[in-house]
Amino acid sequence: MDQRKRRARVQVKELANRVQKAVDEGADSAESIHKKVANLPLDVLEQMKILEGAVKDLRTIQERSIGAVYNLVREINHEVNRLAKETLSEGRSAPRKTRPRKKGAAKRKAPPAQATT
């Protein structure tokens, strides 16, 4: 039985790692697309020589802010993975679900309220 539990924990940890990697790759892709789309209007504005310097500053700010958002997504993803592994290594398990009531089992009703006079 211990072997089964250990094997199950290893499998869950491996799954957690695969999920983390997939989320990170998804964040990388989304960030790349986001930056490309966000740069389109700046490309047009940059063609106006008078706005060239301002657009350069805007690009820098935009890159930093978009990067910060996706870095936060990655940080949260890594923290969730760490907590999942920590929980598994400590041997804690998720709370058990309550058992479903058997068919035909009567619900317990509260006694009727008594009238006070």
C-alpha positions as CSV (number, residue, x, y, z in Angstrom):
1,M,0.0,0.0,0.0
2,D,2.9,2.4,0.8
3,Q,4.3,1.8,-2.7
4,R,1.0,2.7,-4.2
5,K,0.8,5.9,-2.3
6,R,4.4,6.8,-3.2
7,R,3.8,6.0,-6.8
8,A,0.6,8.1,-6.8
9,R,2.4,11.0,-5.2
10,V,5.2,10.8,-7.8
11,Q,2.6,10.8,-10.6
12,V,0.8,13.7,-9.1
13,K,4.0,15.7,-8.7
14,E,5.0,14.9,-12.3
15,L,1.5,16.0,-13.4
16,A,2.0,19.2,-11.4
17,N,5.3,19.8,-13.2
18,R,3.7,19.2,-16.7
19,V,0.8,21.6,-15.8
20,Q,3.3,24.2,-14.7
21,K,5.3,23.9,-17.9
22,A,2.2,24.1,-20.0
23,V,1.0,27.2,-18.2
24,D,4.5,28.8,-18.5
25,E,4.6,28.0,-22.2
26,G,1.0,29.4,-22.6
27,A,2.0,32.6,-20.8
28,D,5.1,32.9,-23.1
29,S,2.9,32.5,-26.2
30,A,0.2,34.9,-24.9
31,E,2.9,37.5,-23.9
32,S,4.5,37.3,-27.4
33,I,1.1,37.7,-29.1
34,H,0.1,40.5,-26.8
35,K,3.3,42.5,-27.5
36,K,3.0,42.1,-31.2
37,V,-0.6,43.3,-31.2
38,A,0.1,46.1,-28.8
39,N,3.0,47.3,-31.1
40,L,0.9,47.6,-34.2
41,P,-0.5,51.1,-33.4
42,L,2.9,52.2,-32.2
43,D,4.4,51.2,-35.5
44,V,2.0,53.5,-37.3
45,L,2.7,56.4,-34.9
46,E,6.4,55.9,-35.2
47,Q,6.2,56.7,-38.9
48,M,5.4,60.3,-37.9
49,K,8.8,61.7,-37.3
50,I,7.5,64.2,-34.8
51,L,6.3,61.4,-32.5
52,E,9.3,59.2,-32.9
53,G,10.9,59.9,-29.4
54,A,7.5,59.7,-27.6
55,V,6.7,56.3,-29.3
56,K,10.1,55.0,-28.2
57,D,9.2,55.9,-24.6
58,L,5.8,54.4,-25.0
59,R,7.3,51.1,-26.3
60,T,9.5,50.9,-23.2
61,I,6.7,51.4,-20.8
62,Q,4.4,49.0,-22.7
63,E,7.1,46.3,-22.8
64,R,7.6,46.6,-19.0
65,S,3.9,46.6,-18.1
66,I,3.0,43.7,-20.4
67,G,6.1,41.8,-19.1
68,A,5.1,42.5,-15.5
69,V,1.7,41.0,-16.0
70,Y,3.0,37.7,-17.5
71,N,5.8,37.5,-15.0
72,L,3.1,37.6,-12.3
73,V,1.2,34.8,-14.0
74,R,4.4,32.7,-14.0
75,E,5.1,33.5,-10.4
76,I,1.6,32.4,-9.3
77,N,1.9,29.3,-11.4
78,H,5.2,28.4,-9.8
79,E,3.8,29.1,-6.3
80,V,0.8,26.9,-6.9
81,N,3.2,24.1,-8.1
82,R,5.3,24.5,-5.0
83,L,2.3,24.4,-2.7
84,A,1.0,21.3,-4.4
85,K,4.3,19.5,-4.0
86,E,4.7,20.6,-0.4
87,T,1.2,19.4,0.4
88,L,2.0,16.0,-1.2
89,S,5.4,15.6,0.5
90,E,3.8,16.2,3.9
91,G,1.3,13.5,3.2
92,R,-1.6,15.8,3.7
93,S,-4.6,14.8,1.7
94,A,-7.5,16.8,0.4
95,P,-10.5,16.8,2.7
96,R,-12.9,13.9,2.1
97,K,-16.1,14.5,0.4
98,T,-19.2,13.7,2.4
99,R,-20.9,10.5,1.4
100,P,-24.0,10.8,-0.7
101,R,-27.2,9.9,1.0
102,K,-28.6,6.5,0.2
103,K,-31.6,6.4,-2.0
104,G,-34.8,6.3,0.0
105,A,-33.1,7.6,3.1
106,A,-35.4,10.1,4.8
107,K,-34.1,13.6,5.4
108,R,-34.1,14.6,9.1
109,K,-36.5,17.4,9.7
110,A,-36.3,19.9,12.5
111,P,-39.2,19.5,15.0
112,P,-42.0,22.0,14.3
113,A,-41.7,25.3,16.1
114,Q,-43.9,25.5,19.1
115,A,-46.1,28.5,19.4
116,T,-45.5,30.6,22.5
117,T,-48.3,32.6,24.1
